[in-house]
Amino acid sequence: MDVTVYLGAHEGDNPVYKQAVVELATWIAQNGHRLVYGGSDEGLMAVIADTVLEQGGEVTGIEAQMFVDKGVAHKNLTQLTIVPNITERRTRMIELGDVFIAFPGGTGTLEEISEVVSKVCLDQLTQPCIFYNLNGFYDDMKALLQRMIDDGFSTGERQHGIYFASDLAEIEHIIAMHKA
């Protein structure tokens, strides 16, 4: 299974984020899954890639040329694909994913997972979209999606493939439930 993870190019201020990324990366590698991510060697992006590789797993990075030019592309991945721009990066990461996980991150993470959310709601994706709601990070996103339903801009049926998980055990459960 190809696990597409969106996450920050920074580590954040709370060490719990790095610990949870290491746990997620270890789970990916030890279960024979492949990581698909944005290809950077900075922040949590570097942590997840390095950990999967250290655990004997495979990592595919999809990096936009602008980040390669800035020197932040990870050079030791199983596969690094360089694409012309951010739009193509998002497209390629979606094409490769069997499951999508939004780990806590910044505006780039939000941009990337927003396209997945939209495609799920438009029935263009059947794979699960999971917000890793570590420490309640995505509580406001969950409330916003519910507000869209409450105010008549969306429905529960349209949001059927969007999930929130507070830990790795819940992520595993969602993936298993979705496969069944």
Beta strands, then each sheet from edge to edge (+ up, - down):
strand 1: 2-6
strand 2: 34-37
strand 3: 58-64
strand 4: 79-83
strand 5: 99-102
strand 6: 129-132
strand 7: 162-165
sheet 1: 4+ 3+ 2+ 1+ 5+ 6+ 7+
end
